[in-house]
Amino acid sequence: MPTTFEALFIVLLAIAPGWVAVQTWDRGTTWAKPAGQLGELLHALTFSTIIQLLISPFTIWWLYPYWGRISHEPVRLAAWLALVVLVVPLFGGALVSKASDALYQGRLKGQLRWPERWLRWLWPTAYPSAWDAFFADNIPDGRFLTITFKDGSRVCGPYAGSATFAKTSPQERGLYLESEWLLDDAGYPFEVLPGSAGILIHDFLNIQHIRIQEPS
């Protein structure tokens, strides 16, 4: 029977590495993932298992020769714990968050089609809102967006250009378009507003709807 200390140590190794990795990934990804306490625990256990498997060759090489007297090697044990509980989960969580962001948002689209499909199948994403899904799935790319506000006023511009961007969860949602276009009586853009330096929309809640149009 393991002692109380050994039992706590086992629980720590079973949960802590995965919890650190999940928290790092959660804070690094563009949108907030919908997961409750049970989901967090399952993710932590899954990531902990993966981390332990990945680091097992190092564990065998580093600790196995001292297994019978590991309590007399505190520095060696502390170094292994720091690597397993902090270093690998932090770097691994950050790396996964960047990779999932790049794949989900289509930054590598056309270069990594199969990995993107596999990632979506293995780790399906439920976006927090329609706004997040709209921009994360690149729906407006290259199209004109006509934003109508609650007071009836409208602005229009193409979702294109290196400076154009949209902020999604967990950040405060907003939108910047590089240029503003004039609308004709039918509501279609026909030319750039003279002297336009773009449109910044920071009040997401004031938007009534967005019209998406193909360029012509």
Residue pairs with C-beta under 8 A, 6 or more apart in sequence:
2 10
12 85
13 48
13 52
13 84
13 85
14 45
14 48
15 41
15 44
15 45
15 48
16 48
16 85
17 47
17 48
17 51
17 52
17 84
17 85
17 88
17 89
18 43
18 44
18 45
18 46
18 47
18 48
18 49
18 50
18 51
18 89
19 40
19 44
19 47
19 48
19 89
20 85
20 86
20 89
20 90
20 93
21 44
21 47
21 48
21 51
21 88
21 89
21 90
21 92
21 93
21 96
22 40
22 43
22 44
22 47
22 93
23 93
24 89
24 90
24 92
24 93
24 94
24 97
25 93
25 94
25 96
25 97
25 100
26 32
26 33
26 97
27 97
28 93
28 94
28 97
28 98
28 101
29 97
29 100
29 101
30 101
30 104
30 105
30 132
30 136
30 168
30 169
31 125
31 127
31 128
31 132
31 136
31 168
31 169
31 170
32 128
32 169
32 170
33 125
33 126
34 126
34 128
35 43
47 89
47 92
47 93
51 84
51 88
51 89
51 92
52 59
52 84
54 88
55 83
55 84
55 88
58 83
59 80
59 84
62 76
62 79
62 80
63 70
63 76
63 77
63 80
66 72
66 73
66 76
70 76
70 77
71 77
100 119
100 123
101 107
102 108
103 112
103 115
103 116
103 119
103 120
104 116
104 119
104 120
104 125
104 136
105 136
105 138
106 116
106 137
106 138
108 115
108 116
109 116
109 138
127 133
127 136
127 169
128 169
129 169
129 173
131 168
131 173
131 204
132 168
132 169
132 173
134 140
135 166
135 168
136 168
139 212
140 159
140 166
140 212
141 159
141 160
142 158
142 159
142 160
142 215
143 158
143 159
143 212
143 213
143 214
143 215
144 156
144 157
144 158
144 159
144 181
144 189
144 212
144 213
144 214
144 215
145 156
145 157
145 158
145 159
145 175
145 177
145 210
145 211
145 212
145 213
146 154
146 155
146 156
146 183
146 187
146 189
146 210
146 211
146 213
147 154
147 155
147 156
147 175
147 199
147 201
147 207
147 210
147 211
148 154
148 207
148 208
148 209
148 210
148 211
149 206
149 207
149 208
150 206
150 207
150 208
154 183
154 187
155 180
155 199
155 201
156 180
156 181
156 182
156 183
156 189
157 177
157 178
157 179
157 180
157 181
157 189
157 198
157 199
158 164
158 177
158 178
158 179
158 181
158 189
158 215
159 166
159 177
160 178
161 177
161 178
161 179
162 178
163 176
163 178
163 198
164 176
164 177
164 178
165 175
165 176
166 173
166 174
166 175
166 176
167 173
167 174
167 175
172 202
172 204
173 204
174 200
174 201
174 202
174 204
175 199
175 200
175 201
175 204
176 198
176 199
176 200
176 201
177 198
177 199
178 198
179 192
179 193
179 196
179 197
179 198
179 199
180 192
180 193
180 196
180 198
180 199
181 189
181 190
181 191
181 192
181 193
181 196
182 189
182 190
182 191
182 192
182 193
183 189
183 190
184 190
187 211
188 213
188 216
189 213
201 207
